[in-house]
Structures are given as C-alpha cells and as structure tokens.
C-alpha cells in the first residue's frame, strides 16, 4: 500500500476519534449510573487525542507531498 494511502487511513481514523464526543455518545454515556461521569470525561480525552493525531498526520501528509521545483 502506498505511504500516502496509509496516512489518509490514519487521518480518517483520527477524525473518527475526534467525533467520538458528539452529543449523542456523550449523553448516552453520561447517564450510566456510577461510572457515567468518568466515561464522559474519557470520551473528551479520546476526542482531544483524535484532534491532535489528525493535525499530526495531516502535517506528515503535506510534508510527504511537498515538492520544491
């Protein structure tokens, strides 16, 4: 598989991680008794990691395809 394709798959996975704290998931997890608060905080943490990974892999993809002519 091409290196650009691998980076695009990593970006897609990171975007999915970023979207994990959408309101429907957050509200579903938040109302679970006893552990809901901790799970909702974990969703926000995972989402933040997804945003950071999206930026990182996007920069890598840009650097791979940058050509000076």
PyMOL commands that set and color helices and strands:
alter all, ss='L'
color gray80, all
select helices_A, chain A and resi 3-21+23-30+36-65
alter helices_A, ss='H'
color red, helices_A
deselect
rebuild
show_as cartoon
